[in-house]
Amino acid sequence: MGQSLFKNNNGSTLVMAMIIVGVIALSGLNGFYIWYRHQSSTVIKPNPLSVSVSHIAQADQAGATTRNQLVLGNWGVELPLTADIQDVTYGYVDGNTDNNHLGLSTKALSLLDPECGPSATPPGTISRQSAATHDNNVAKNDPANFPVYDTKVGRYYFTYEPAQAQCSDDQDTNNQQTAAATLFKAAFQGIKAVQ
């Protein structure tokens, strides 16, 4: 009696089994994709920095002025900001897995083209390396593969690098990127330990 039940199926059991296996495989691939995207986003975008822009009254040669300071609390440094770049935005550069490369941009520039934002193609990048890494890189004497940063603040060495590429298809936006890069470079010259 049991064999007569399966005689009329003519392969439909096999088709059903293949459909079920296919659905399970698609569900597994979808789960893997979601997991992979979550893993990628946590590597590229780590915990945010403790960064703030504070207003500090300082006297310069022309008299008392108010200057802004970009305070990178987790890095223990600050740098002065002129009025042209006090709307600074910052973030880890995409693809950076060691949290030692911080992209700098301005809100105005990021609004013109998101690719000009701090995590994409920012006007400039501040990078740091520990004293041990610095000393090892000096010993290797191969700056192309083992860069040596020259500005020491506390236990780290820092460097500033302007953008290596234009961030937009619009030439006016690229001109603003270049101008911001020059201003960030000047600000980097004033980098110091947080006080």
C-alpha positions as MATLAB code, in Angstrom:
seq = 'MGQSLFKNNNGSTLVMAMIIVGVIALSGLNGFYIWYRHQSSTVIKPNPLSVSVSHIAQADQAGATTRNQLVLGNWGVELPLTADIQDVTYGYVDGNTDNNHLGLSTKALSLLDPECGPSATPPGTISRQSAATHDNNVAKNDPANFPVYDTKVGRYYFTYEPAQAQCSDDQDTNNQQTAAATLFKAAFQGIKAVQ';
ca = [
       0.000    0.000    0.000;
       2.839    2.365    0.835;
       4.418    1.988   -2.609;
       1.225    2.832   -4.438;
       1.186    6.323   -2.837;
       4.505    7.250   -4.479;
       3.773    5.706   -7.874;
       1.731    8.705   -9.073;
       4.270   11.409   -8.072;
       6.321   11.087  -11.300;
       9.324   13.059   -9.913;
       7.379   15.807   -8.167;
       8.984   14.852   -4.844;
      12.398   15.528   -6.341;
      11.256   18.892   -7.716;
       9.819   19.873   -4.314;
      13.048   18.848   -2.608;
      15.074   20.952   -5.063;
      12.820   23.974   -4.485;
      13.196   23.642   -0.710;
      17.005   23.359   -1.003;
      17.017   26.434   -3.283;
      14.983   28.502   -0.808;
      17.281   27.481    2.051;
      20.378   28.357   -0.039;
      18.967   31.798   -0.944;
      18.111   32.468    2.699;
      21.646   31.522    3.692;
      23.192   33.789    1.048;
      20.976   36.666    2.136;
      22.000   36.141    5.764;
      25.682   36.039    4.783;
      25.293   39.271    2.768;
      23.691   41.079    5.710;
      26.373   39.793    8.083;
      29.164   40.819    5.662;
      27.750   44.353    5.248;
      27.534   44.715    9.033;
      31.138   43.534    9.457;
      32.375   45.915    6.742;
      30.621   48.904    8.260;
      32.059   48.250   11.701;
      35.611   48.015   10.327;
      35.417   51.107    8.143;
      33.467   53.252   10.553;
      34.793   52.581   14.049;
      33.712   54.304   17.221;
      33.627   58.076   16.738;
      36.467   60.245   17.909;
      36.169   62.614   20.778;
      36.503   65.755   18.691;
      35.214   69.209   19.371;
      35.592   72.742   18.171;
      36.035   75.085   21.079;
      36.204   78.850   21.198;
      39.349   80.075   22.914;
      40.074   83.760   23.337;
      43.664   84.526   22.433;
      45.571   87.725   21.824;
      47.502   88.136   18.626;
      49.606   91.030   17.307;
      46.559   92.941   16.107;
      44.814   92.671   19.466;
      42.371   90.280   21.084;
      40.656   87.903   18.709;
      38.633   84.768   19.120;
      40.074   81.692   17.488;
      38.590   78.251   17.245;
      40.482   75.125   18.160;
      39.834   71.715   16.702;
      40.348   69.400   19.673;
      41.056   65.768   18.841;
      40.497   64.437   22.346;
      41.275   60.757   21.651;
      44.501   61.808   19.972;
      45.396   64.352   22.671;
      46.041   67.213   20.212;
      44.424   70.405   19.048;
      44.981   72.761   16.158;
      43.832   76.307   15.475;
      41.092   76.994   12.956;
      40.620   80.197   11.016;
      37.147   81.564   10.284;
      37.228   79.975    6.816;
      37.449   76.440    8.205;
      35.690   76.650   11.549;
      32.806   74.590   10.136;
      35.226   71.651   10.058;
      33.937   68.120    9.726;
      36.076   65.077   10.382;
      35.983   61.329   10.120;
      38.081   58.265    9.608;
      39.068   57.856    5.986;
      37.220   54.995    4.251;
      39.253   51.826    4.189;
      41.282   52.911    7.212;
      41.306   50.042    9.683;
      43.794   51.350   12.234;
      42.113   54.683   13.168;
      45.293   56.636   12.445;
      44.088   58.657    9.432;
      41.564   61.425   10.030;
      40.020   63.203    7.032;
      39.264   66.909    7.384;
      36.688   68.800    5.364;
      34.173   71.591    5.887;
      30.411   71.317    6.088;
      30.064   73.763    3.191;
      32.319   71.659    0.960;
      30.568   68.423    1.957;
      27.226   69.977    1.017;
      28.516   70.923   -2.436;
      29.566   67.329   -3.114;
      29.403   64.423   -0.618;
      32.566   63.000   -2.208;
      34.399   65.995   -0.700;
      33.427   64.816    2.803;
      35.957   63.725    5.414;
      35.537   59.986    4.830;
      35.671   60.082    1.019;
      38.114   62.478   -0.716;
      38.704   65.152    1.929;
      40.785   68.283    1.300;
      43.344   66.949    3.749;
      44.226   64.115    6.084;
      46.006   64.127    9.424;
      47.805   60.866   10.116;
      49.581   59.692   13.218;
      52.009   56.956   14.145;
      53.320   55.797   17.480;
      56.894   56.524   18.467;
      57.716   52.812   18.060;
      56.338   52.765   14.500;
      58.210   55.989   13.735;
      61.509   54.560   15.002;
      61.012   51.307   13.039;
      60.215   53.239    9.854;
      63.292   55.446   10.291;
      65.455   52.326   10.636;
      64.020   50.808    7.433;
      65.031   53.913    5.458;
      62.283   53.345    2.861;
      59.904   56.345    3.060;
      57.828   55.177    0.083;
      56.720   52.022    1.910;
      57.396   53.013    5.524;
      56.518   56.707    5.957;
      58.167   58.767    8.654;
      56.086   61.556   10.170;
      58.043   64.542   11.393;
      55.829   66.421   13.867;
      56.010   64.962   17.364;
      53.329   65.771   19.907;
      53.275   63.699   23.072;
      53.845   60.013   22.301;
      52.894   60.254   18.623;
      54.250   61.657   15.382;
      51.834   63.438   13.042;
      51.742   64.523    9.419;
      49.345   66.392    7.172;
      48.691   65.380    3.572;
      46.541   67.318    1.110;
      44.092   65.440   -1.104;
      45.706   63.298   -3.775;
      42.710   63.659   -6.104;
      39.917   66.085   -6.883;
      36.667   65.344   -5.105;
      34.150   66.610   -7.628;
      33.303   66.938  -11.302;
      32.643   70.631  -10.647;
      35.752   72.828  -10.998;
      34.508   75.467   -8.509;
      34.092   72.749   -5.868;
      37.599   71.463   -6.610;
      38.959   75.005   -6.232;
      37.307   75.173   -2.803;
      38.831   71.789   -1.942;
      42.293   73.132   -2.824;
      41.721   76.308   -0.790;
      40.547   74.292    2.221;
      43.591   72.008    1.895;
      45.871   75.048    2.127;
      44.018   76.335    5.197;
      44.126   72.941    6.917;
      47.857   72.700    6.177;
      48.401   76.090    7.839;
      46.298   74.970   10.817;
      48.359   71.783   11.103;
      51.482   73.905   11.600;
      49.927   74.935   14.951;
      49.213   71.393   16.199;
      49.949   70.980   19.887;
      49.013   68.882   22.885;
      45.605   69.546   24.395;
      45.966   71.798   27.412;
];
